[in-house]
Amino acid sequence: MKRIFITVFVLLLSFSTAIAQTSDAALRRITEQDSSARDTAGKLQTLSAAEHLARAETYSANRLFPQAREHWQKVFDNYPEDAGMPKALFGTARSYMWEREYGKAVEWFNKLTKDFPHTKDGREGLAFKGASLIRDGKNLDAAKVYAQYVAMFPDGEKIESAHLNIIDAYREAGKYTEAEQWVDKSIRAFPRTPTEANARQALLRMKIHQSDWNGAVAAADSLLAAGIFARSMTTADEARFLKAMALEKAGKKAEANEVYASIPNGINSYYGGLAAERIAGGSQVRKIGAVTPKLYADYPVLYRTELIRQARPKKIDPRFLLAIMKQESVFKAGAKSPAGARGLLQFVFDTALKYNKEAGYPNLQPDDLYKPEISIALGSVYVAELKDEFGGLYEAIAASYNGGEDNAARWLNRSKPKEAGIFAAEVGFAETKNYVFKVMNNYRIYRELYTEDLQRR
């Protein structure tokens, strides 16, 4: 069975690599075609609607959004009746959202939802319009948009997340009564589902933010009693940790320690590690029992010279870079994600262009991101900037790396108190939250195995 698993893994890895190579080849091909086929004014030639949509998709997948928008604009100008119009509108809106041009994103989502409200792109566009408004700090407007989604599409793909986003939007707007009303609505609408668990966890987070410690303990007990954690964004360990922290803040240290002690402290338990540190009064706690050769094999030090050279001047821990590298690419320099992220530290090209000059690579090209020394240089500059932005909170750095700086800043802003376990609970994307746990567990193990100079302890 183990051999079969390894064979399947190798086949999947080979298939993924082949897709990445095909995507890179397609990008090079259309870039050359577009460069050679412009008129004297520099405008793109008009192709078929299908070809414009295909080229836009390739550019967008590689995060080259201005180039993608050129092709979508060709569809708007020349093929207004084409079936691909909703896709072009959605792509344009999402591209501005990726670039954090949220006002422009909302304008394009409005066009999409006005003209194609009952297409899948239209439904998705309404949900993403709400997300754009939240990121733009317009929480009450966002709550109304999500409520519109709930009313229009009770069976829509985003119906459950719409309920949960309304809770957080009202909460961030300081409308706690309305937020609690939507907690109740969500529990009634989705009983015994992950959405019920997420709604109860949202109430717990809100009570902590309000420093309502007794209310937080009651909310945690309610969440634990419901016991519906499977496939939700929360866990029993998280609920216990937040309950213990609320008890501690309420001055009930002995009760808090009992709850902290009930959280298992394995090497893959993020909240178990934090709980052990709380019991120990914040001092460093060893979290690994037997340090085995397999553990060193699973958590290797690769590219040591380059990591030390780049990290030390920037005052960042190279073990954290290894923790991200392990999660992002499993140390495969040629890795490429479906979102166009490349290399050891999985940079997308538009992000890399913000840091390439400071990293020492002013003439950066997309394929350069596969080179280990360039990936590590860019990653070091980027992580150093995030460390300054988020006050050294590595959980926020990890969340930003996966979910974006603006989202991480929003989650940190609603973390009160601004402590690691509170922040982790506030992370609003399931993928990003899981990513934070994995990176922080990697980092914990790397710190246990190696010194900051990446020597074995």
Legacy VTK file of the C-alpha trace (Angstrom):
# vtk DataFile Version 3.0
C-alpha trace
ASCII
DATASET POLYDATA
POINTS 457 float
0.000 0.000 0.000
2.823 2.406 0.855
4.489 1.751 -2.511
1.198 2.376 -4.340
0.761 5.650 -2.462
4.275 6.776 -3.379
3.722 5.820 -7.032
0.457 7.784 -7.170
2.124 10.773 -5.489
4.952 10.739 -8.021
2.470 10.516 -10.907
0.456 13.442 -9.522
3.615 15.486 -9.022
4.715 14.746 -12.597
1.257 15.699 -13.881
1.331 18.957 -11.894
4.803 19.776 -13.226
3.658 19.086 -16.780
0.701 21.458 -16.334
3.001 24.151 -14.959
5.370 23.775 -17.908
2.444 23.932 -20.343
1.118 27.059 -18.643
4.513 28.750 -18.785
4.862 27.850 -22.456
1.374 29.224 -23.166
2.241 32.479 -21.413
5.444 32.890 -23.395
3.605 32.124 -26.627
0.779 34.633 -26.213
3.168 37.294 -24.883
5.201 36.987 -28.069
2.059 36.941 -30.234
0.626 40.052 -28.579
3.949 41.864 -28.819
4.315 41.247 -32.549
0.682 41.809 -33.561
-0.021 45.341 -32.317
-0.817 48.154 -34.728
1.235 51.322 -35.088
-0.615 52.874 -32.147
0.250 49.908 -29.956
-3.285 48.512 -29.840
-4.025 44.809 -29.912
-5.441 43.341 -33.089
-9.007 42.067 -32.883
-9.215 38.280 -32.668
-12.150 35.964 -32.076
-13.991 36.339 -28.784
-12.873 32.843 -27.790
-9.214 33.699 -28.437
-9.409 36.938 -26.444
-11.033 35.085 -23.545
-8.425 32.327 -23.676
-5.509 34.772 -23.680
-7.085 36.775 -20.864
-7.439 33.584 -18.850
-3.755 32.723 -19.360
-2.613 36.200 -18.334
-4.957 36.230 -15.343
-3.771 32.793 -14.173
-0.252 34.238 -14.126
-1.385 37.390 -12.301
-0.657 39.642 -15.279
-3.889 41.552 -14.849
-3.378 44.629 -17.081
-2.616 42.309 -20.014
-5.689 40.212 -19.206
-7.886 43.316 -19.112
-6.720 44.332 -22.593
-8.243 41.142 -23.951
-11.416 41.354 -21.892
-11.861 44.916 -23.156
-11.683 43.588 -26.704
-14.658 41.355 -25.891
-16.593 44.304 -24.441
-15.852 46.465 -27.484
-16.413 43.916 -30.235
-18.539 41.036 -28.940
-21.172 42.453 -26.528
-23.559 39.564 -27.270
-20.997 36.812 -26.807
-21.739 34.148 -24.210
-18.378 34.915 -22.621
-19.429 38.415 -21.508
-20.230 37.402 -17.901
-16.861 35.668 -17.633
-15.075 38.759 -18.966
-16.914 41.062 -16.555
-16.216 38.757 -13.635
-12.542 38.446 -14.579
-12.151 42.215 -14.862
-13.785 42.812 -11.493
-11.743 40.112 -9.791
-8.519 41.458 -11.296
-9.132 44.842 -9.672
-9.963 43.071 -6.429
-6.640 41.215 -6.561
-4.917 44.556 -7.105
-6.814 45.995 -4.113
-8.586 48.521 -6.283
-11.794 47.779 -4.436
-13.779 50.756 -5.700
-13.098 49.753 -9.299
-13.887 46.129 -8.461
-17.290 47.128 -7.104
-18.037 49.136 -10.266
-17.387 46.081 -12.444
-19.250 43.723 -10.126
-22.203 46.133 -10.382
-22.144 45.840 -14.172
-22.016 42.065 -13.912
-24.817 41.710 -11.389
-27.013 44.217 -13.248
-26.764 42.542 -16.656
-26.248 38.876 -15.721
-27.676 38.410 -12.212
-28.803 34.803 -12.600
-25.667 33.358 -14.165
-23.109 31.600 -11.987
-20.710 34.496 -12.617
-23.469 36.903 -11.550
-24.098 35.062 -8.300
-20.379 34.853 -7.595
-20.027 38.531 -8.485
-22.599 39.576 -5.894
-20.729 37.670 -3.181
-17.382 39.125 -4.241
-18.916 42.596 -4.324
-19.657 42.138 -0.628
-16.087 40.971 -0.051
-14.722 44.037 -1.874
-16.825 46.357 0.272
-15.580 44.690 3.461
-11.972 45.092 2.319
-12.745 48.740 1.561
-13.988 49.230 5.129
-17.633 49.652 4.072
-19.018 47.019 6.388
-22.650 48.129 6.541
-22.823 48.273 2.748
-21.268 44.815 2.646
-23.842 43.448 5.094
-26.633 44.725 2.838
-25.075 43.111 -0.236
-24.701 39.763 1.520
-28.295 40.044 2.762
-29.312 40.648 -0.861
-27.492 37.446 -1.807
-29.334 35.539 0.939
-32.679 36.848 -0.335
-31.983 36.282 -4.038
-30.118 32.989 -3.920
-31.249 30.899 -0.924
-29.718 27.866 -2.626
-26.666 29.696 -4.015
-23.138 28.368 -3.826
-22.155 31.094 -1.333
-25.278 31.050 0.852
-23.594 29.746 3.998
-20.590 32.057 3.753
-22.992 34.958 3.070
-24.634 34.384 6.465
-21.256 34.256 8.210
-19.952 37.325 6.398
-23.006 39.295 7.519
-22.173 38.449 11.144
-18.599 39.698 10.800
-19.592 42.738 8.740
-22.035 43.934 11.404
-19.535 43.145 14.120
-16.781 45.146 12.404
-19.235 48.011 12.028
-19.864 47.897 15.792
-23.445 46.700 15.312
-23.261 43.888 17.856
-27.014 43.430 18.284
-27.497 42.928 14.556
-24.515 40.568 14.480
-26.015 38.414 17.243
-29.344 38.360 15.421
-27.588 36.888 12.377
-25.817 34.353 14.583
-29.265 33.140 15.629
-30.537 33.196 12.033
-27.539 31.181 10.856
-27.971 28.557 13.584
-31.660 28.196 12.687
-30.980 28.089 8.948
-28.164 25.523 9.122
-28.711 23.362 12.210
-26.178 20.655 12.988
-23.884 21.759 10.163
-20.413 23.311 10.002
-22.130 26.671 9.489
-23.763 26.397 12.910
-20.336 25.763 14.429
-18.852 28.725 12.536
-21.688 31.005 13.660
-21.210 29.976 17.288
-17.469 30.554 16.950
-18.166 34.019 15.479
-20.190 34.831 18.605
-17.320 33.619 20.796
-14.845 35.812 18.913
-17.167 38.794 19.242
-17.553 38.337 23.011
-13.763 38.206 23.399
-13.409 41.357 21.292
-15.908 43.089 23.587
-13.981 41.890 26.681
-17.199 40.203 27.785
-15.364 37.364 29.496
-18.404 35.703 31.049
-20.203 35.912 27.713
-17.148 34.400 26.007
-17.063 31.465 28.445
-20.776 30.857 27.852
-20.300 31.041 24.070
-17.375 28.606 24.252
-19.404 26.192 26.369
-22.268 26.419 23.872
-19.898 25.708 20.983
-18.342 22.752 22.804
-21.746 21.376 23.752
-22.895 21.515 20.118
-19.896 19.331 19.208
-20.183 19.811 15.434
-16.594 20.634 14.524
-16.105 18.381 11.496
-15.523 20.420 8.291
-16.014 23.688 10.194
-13.467 26.479 10.608
-13.047 25.803 14.299
-12.022 22.946 16.583
-12.629 21.795 20.127
-9.004 22.728 20.921
-9.604 26.281 19.724
-12.859 26.584 21.690
-11.140 25.328 24.850
-8.190 27.682 24.363
-10.456 30.704 23.918
-12.526 29.661 26.947
-9.374 29.305 29.035
-8.129 32.703 27.904
-11.478 34.276 28.838
-11.296 32.642 32.278
-7.748 33.926 32.676
-8.781 37.450 31.716
-11.647 37.201 34.224
-9.114 36.473 36.968
-9.903 32.765 37.245
-6.355 31.509 36.719
-6.788 28.081 38.320
-9.863 27.300 36.221
-8.088 28.599 33.141
-5.099 26.327 33.722
-7.384 23.302 34.065
-8.865 24.067 30.647
-5.453 24.785 29.105
-4.204 21.446 30.457
-7.110 19.627 28.756
-5.796 20.576 25.291
-3.539 17.826 23.843
-0.004 19.057 23.223
1.238 17.087 20.223
3.694 18.387 17.655
0.796 19.053 15.267
-1.394 20.834 17.809
-1.116 24.592 17.401
-3.392 25.437 20.331
-1.828 22.682 22.454
1.524 24.417 22.127
0.071 27.801 23.034
-1.783 26.316 25.996
1.408 24.728 27.344
3.140 28.104 27.159
0.248 29.797 29.001
0.500 27.253 31.798
4.254 27.830 31.954
3.743 31.567 32.174
4.900 32.319 28.656
8.311 30.666 28.943
9.614 28.437 26.165
8.156 24.934 26.371
9.738 21.941 24.673
7.088 20.388 22.488
8.895 17.404 20.942
9.557 14.272 22.929
11.885 12.032 20.933
13.972 13.772 18.281
14.387 11.024 15.681
16.317 10.791 12.402
12.944 10.744 10.614
12.022 14.069 12.193
15.221 15.625 10.855
14.477 14.045 7.465
10.966 15.499 7.467
12.252 18.941 8.490
15.512 19.370 6.592
17.685 22.465 6.227
18.198 23.198 2.551
19.789 26.290 0.980
21.378 27.130 4.347
24.005 29.551 3.004
21.489 31.565 1.008
18.962 31.616 3.860
21.515 32.882 6.380
22.903 35.444 3.923
19.476 36.900 3.169
17.756 36.578 6.559
20.426 37.766 8.988
20.748 41.402 7.703
16.969 41.721 7.737
16.620 40.398 11.291
14.252 37.600 10.385
14.474 34.025 11.551
15.611 31.743 8.697
13.732 28.900 10.390
10.497 30.735 9.645
11.462 30.939 5.973
12.066 27.179 6.043
8.653 26.697 7.665
6.995 28.608 4.815
9.135 26.898 2.184
8.156 23.446 3.471
4.479 24.351 3.301
4.589 26.240 0.006
6.692 23.967 -2.211
8.070 21.071 -0.113
11.470 22.476 -1.193
10.789 21.929 -4.923
12.327 24.847 -6.805
10.290 24.113 -9.954
6.905 24.117 -8.219
4.066 26.148 -9.731
0.558 26.555 -8.328
-2.709 26.857 -10.289
-2.713 30.545 -9.277
0.602 31.140 -11.048
2.841 31.117 -7.955
6.346 29.890 -8.720
9.398 28.518 -6.965
10.457 27.584 -3.452
8.503 30.378 -1.780
5.711 30.462 -4.370
5.773 34.080 -5.478
3.248 35.324 -7.991
4.821 37.675 -10.485
2.837 40.815 -9.628
3.843 40.497 -5.968
7.469 39.763 -6.893
7.601 43.014 -8.889
7.010 44.977 -5.678
10.218 43.635 -4.141
12.537 42.690 -6.992
14.630 45.871 -6.952
15.209 45.771 -3.203
16.077 42.087 -3.520
18.677 42.946 -6.153
16.917 41.730 -9.312
15.673 44.815 -11.213
15.102 42.960 -14.500
13.023 40.124 -13.068
11.123 37.828 -15.455
8.422 35.280 -14.470
10.644 32.243 -15.009
13.316 33.759 -12.723
11.081 32.895 -9.775
12.084 29.251 -10.168
15.682 30.090 -9.209
16.264 29.308 -5.496
18.533 32.288 -4.833
15.978 34.697 -6.309
13.034 33.129 -4.498
14.865 33.293 -1.154
15.985 36.891 -1.742
12.439 37.993 -2.569
10.988 36.003 0.320
13.398 37.571 2.780
12.519 41.110 1.699
8.808 40.338 1.772
8.808 38.644 5.190
10.936 41.445 6.671
8.389 43.993 5.478
5.503 41.951 6.893
7.324 41.547 10.194
7.525 45.319 10.543
3.903 45.755 9.457
2.512 43.202 11.918
4.706 43.902 14.917
6.607 40.635 14.659
3.503 38.434 15.027
4.474 35.436 12.921
0.889 34.167 12.713
-0.082 37.409 10.964
2.909 37.107 8.624
1.845 33.576 7.676
-1.766 34.665 7.198
-0.646 37.546 5.020
1.571 35.273 2.945
-1.417 33.089 2.094
-4.431 35.398 2.376
-3.029 38.839 1.574
-1.786 41.763 3.653
-5.094 43.612 3.663
-6.969 40.605 5.026
-4.293 39.902 7.639
-4.417 43.551 8.719
-8.208 43.354 9.049
-8.013 40.163 11.116
-5.331 41.702 13.323
-7.402 44.855 13.734
-10.338 42.876 15.082
-8.063 40.791 17.372
-8.498 42.095 20.874
-6.253 41.409 22.684
-3.661 41.178 19.906
-2.291 37.794 20.894
-1.358 34.837 18.726
-4.247 32.534 19.662
-6.825 35.304 19.301
-5.470 36.302 15.901
-5.476 32.707 14.655
-9.133 32.367 15.673
-9.982 35.555 13.772
-8.511 34.377 10.453
-11.513 34.374 8.153
-10.526 32.004 5.330
-10.486 28.268 5.979
-7.511 27.735 3.674
-5.532 30.547 5.271
-6.336 29.442 8.805
-5.180 25.903 8.057
-2.073 27.368 6.406
-1.260 29.408 9.528
-1.532 26.325 11.721
0.730 24.289 9.436
3.372 26.994 9.061
3.445 27.736 12.776
3.729 24.050 13.622
6.565 23.775 11.087
8.239 26.780 12.688
7.845 25.335 16.183
9.521 22.096 15.100
12.332 23.902 13.228
13.051 25.954 16.364
13.159 22.756 18.380
15.560 21.014 15.990
17.899 23.844 14.920
19.544 26.988 16.213
18.925 30.300 14.463
22.145 29.625 12.527
20.474 26.448 11.226
22.772 24.119 13.129
21.384 20.975 14.750
20.808 21.340 18.448
LINES 1 458
457 0 1 2 3 4 5 6 7 8 9 10 11 12 13 14 15 16 17 18 19 20 21 22 23 24 25 26 27 28 29 30 31 32 33 34 35 36 37 38 39 40 41 42 43 44 45 46 47 48 49 50 51 52 53 54 55 56 57 58 59 60 61 62 63 64 65 66 67 68 69 70 71 72 73 74 75 76 77 78 79 80 81 82 83 84 85 86 87 88 89 90 91 92 93 94 95 96 97 98 99 100 101 102 103 104 105 106 107 108 109 110 111 112 113 114 115 116 117 118 119 120 121 122 123 124 125 126 127 128 129 130 131 132 133 134 135 136 137 138 139 140 141 142 143 144 145 146 147 148 149 150 151 152 153 154 155 156 157 158 159 160 161 162 163 164 165 166 167 168 169 170 171 172 173 174 175 176 177 178 179 180 181 182 183 184 185 186 187 188 189 190 191 192 193 194 195 196 197 198 199 200 201 202 203 204 205 206 207 208 209 210 211 212 213 214 215 216 217 218 219 220 221 222 223 224 225 226 227 228 229 230 231 232 233 234 235 236 237 238 239 240 241 242 243 244 245 246 247 248 249 250 251 252 253 254 255 256 257 258 259 260 261 262 263 264 265 266 267 268 269 270 271 272 273 274 275 276 277 278 279 280 281 282 283 284 285 286 287 288 289 290 291 292 293 294 295 296 297 298 299 300 301 302 303 304 305 306 307 308 309 310 311 312 313 314 315 316 317 318 319 320 321 322 323 324 325 326 327 328 329 330 331 332 333 334 335 336 337 338 339 340 341 342 343 344 345 346 347 348 349 350 351 352 353 354 355 356 357 358 359 360 361 362 363 364 365 366 367 368 369 370 371 372 373 374 375 376 377 378 379 380 381 382 383 384 385 386 387 388 389 390 391 392 393 394 395 396 397 398 399 400 401 402 403 404 405 406 407 408 409 410 411 412 413 414 415 416 417 418 419 420 421 422 423 424 425 426 427 428 429 430 431 432 433 434 435 436 437 438 439 440 441 442 443 444 445 446 447 448 449 450 451 452 453 454 455 456
